[in-house]
Amino acid sequence: MNINPKTQKIIYGAMMSAIITVATMFIHYPTLKGYIHLGDAFVILAGVLIGPIYGGIAAGIGSMLADLLLGYAAFAPITFVVKMLAAMLAGWVFKYLKTNKDIIKLVVGGLLACVDIVLLYFVFEIFYEGFYAALAEILPNIMQTGVGVLIATVLYPALSAILNLRLNNAKN
């Protein structure tokens, strides 16, 4: 049975949104105004595995849902934008960086996603809580995103193999 590639991406995007929500909520440690979590690994992987557009939308939705379910509703709209852009950056770098080493592309894309997350949350928090509160969240955000890149790097080979196997079986 052949499934339309767009339909497959929508299905994978929905699954990745759910994974991102659960990974963000499962282990989270509160900080001054936010929380540290494992969801950023899957935000990066969404952009890399599904592609920048579908992965970005999945990352935005999954992360936003976690904020809503954990009681951080004020952050939900900015989280949608920040995480969507982070996944899109990771996905675009992975797609267009001129090297045949997937791990290098993932790490470079993941680090750009880190910059996006830290910078955009910093700017938002300046207006939401003030400069010093925003400054206090920089280190936790760097730690969270850095761990996200490490986890994504470890999980990528297995998830990529599973996804490629699934896609190849769907074509037959």
C-alpha positions in Angstrom: 0.0 0.0 0.0 1.5 3.3 -1.0 0.8 6.3 1.1 1.0 9.8 -0.2 4.4 11.4 1.0 2.6 14.5 2.3 0.2 12.2 4.3 3.2 10.4 5.7 4.9 13.6 6.8 1.7 14.7 8.5 1.4 11.4 10.3 5.1 11.5 11.4 4.6 15.2 12.4 1.7 14.3 14.6 3.7 11.5 16.2 6.7 13.8 16.7 4.4 16.4 18.3 3.2 13.8 20.8 6.8 12.7 21.5 7.9 16.3 22.0 5.0 17.0 24.4 5.8 13.8 26.5 9.6 14.3 26.4 9.1 17.9 27.6 6.7 17.0 30.4 8.2 13.7 31.5 11.3 15.1 33.1 11.2 18.8 33.7 13.0 20.9 36.3 11.6 24.3 37.1 13.9 27.4 36.8 13.2 31.0 37.7 10.4 31.4 35.2 10.6 28.3 33.0 11.8 24.8 33.2 14.6 22.6 31.9 13.4 19.5 29.9 14.4 16.9 27.4 12.0 18.0 24.6 14.6 20.1 22.7 16.3 16.9 21.5 13.1 15.9 19.8 12.6 19.5 18.5 15.9 19.2 16.7 15.2 15.6 15.5 11.8 16.7 14.2 13.4 19.2 11.8 16.1 16.7 10.8 14.0 13.6 10.3 10.7 15.0 9.0 12.1 18.1 7.3 12.1 21.8 8.1 8.5 22.7 7.4 6.6 19.6 8.8 9.2 19.1 11.5 9.0 22.8 12.5 5.2 22.7 12.8 5.4 19.5 14.8 8.0 21.0 17.1 6.0 24.2 17.6 2.8 22.3 18.4 4.4 19.7 20.7 6.3 22.3 22.7 3.3 24.6 22.9 1.1 21.8 24.2 3.6 21.0 26.9 3.6 24.6 28.1 -0.2 24.6 28.2 -0.4 21.3 30.1 2.4 22.3 32.6 0.8 25.6 33.5 3.0 27.9 31.4 0.3 29.3 29.2 1.8 32.8 29.0 4.8 31.2 27.2 2.8 29.0 24.9 2.6 31.4 21.9 6.3 32.3 22.0 7.2 28.7 22.6 5.3 27.7 19.4 7.3 30.3 17.4 10.7 29.6 19.0 10.6 25.8 18.8 9.1 25.9 15.3 12.0 28.1 14.1 14.6 26.0 16.0 13.4 22.8 14.2 13.3 24.6 10.9 16.9 25.8 11.3 18.1 22.3 12.3 16.2 20.9 9.3 17.5 23.4 6.8 21.1 23.0 7.9 20.7 19.2 7.8 19.2 19.4 4.3 21.6 22.0 2.7 24.9 21.8 4.5 27.5 20.5 2.1 28.9 17.5 3.8 28.0 13.8 3.7 28.4 13.3 7.5 24.9 13.4 8.9 26.2 13.8 12.5 28.1 17.0 11.6 25.0 18.4 9.9 22.9 17.5 12.9 25.3 19.1 15.4 25.7 22.3 13.4 21.9 22.5 12.9 21.3 21.7 16.6 23.7 24.4 17.7 22.0 27.0 15.5 18.7 25.8 17.0 20.3 26.4 20.5 21.2 30.0 19.5 17.6 30.5 18.3 16.1 29.2 21.5 18.4 31.1 23.9 18.2 34.4 22.0 14.5 34.5 21.3 13.5 33.5 24.8 16.0 36.1 26.2 14.3 38.8 24.1 10.8 37.6 25.0 11.7 37.4 28.7 13.1 41.0 28.7 9.7 42.3 27.8 7.8 39.7 30.0 9.8 39.7 33.2 12.6 42.3 32.8 16.2 42.3 31.9 17.6 40.6 35.0 15.1 37.8 35.0 15.8 37.2 31.3 19.6 37.2 32.1 19.0 34.6 34.8 17.4 32.2 32.3 20.3 32.3 29.8 22.4 29.6 31.5 19.5 27.2 32.1 18.4 27.6 28.5 22.0 26.9 27.3 22.2 23.8 29.4 18.8 22.6 28.2 19.6 23.1 24.5 23.1 21.7 24.8 21.8 18.5 26.4 19.2 18.5 23.6 21.9 18.5 21.0 23.7 15.7 22.8 20.6 13.5 23.1 19.6 14.2 19.5 23.1 13.1 18.3 22.9 9.9 20.3 19.3 9.0 19.2 19.6 10.1 15.5 21.3 6.9 14.1 18.6 4.6 15.5 15.6 6.9 14.7 16.9 7.6 11.2 17.3 3.8 10.5 13.8 3.1 11.7 12.3 5.9 9.7 14.2 4.9 6.5 13.2 1.3 7.0 9.6 2.4 7.4 9.7 4.6 4.3 11.4 1.9 2.2 8.8 -0.6 3.2 6.0 1.8 2.4 7.3 2.1 -1.1 7.2 -1.6 -1.7 
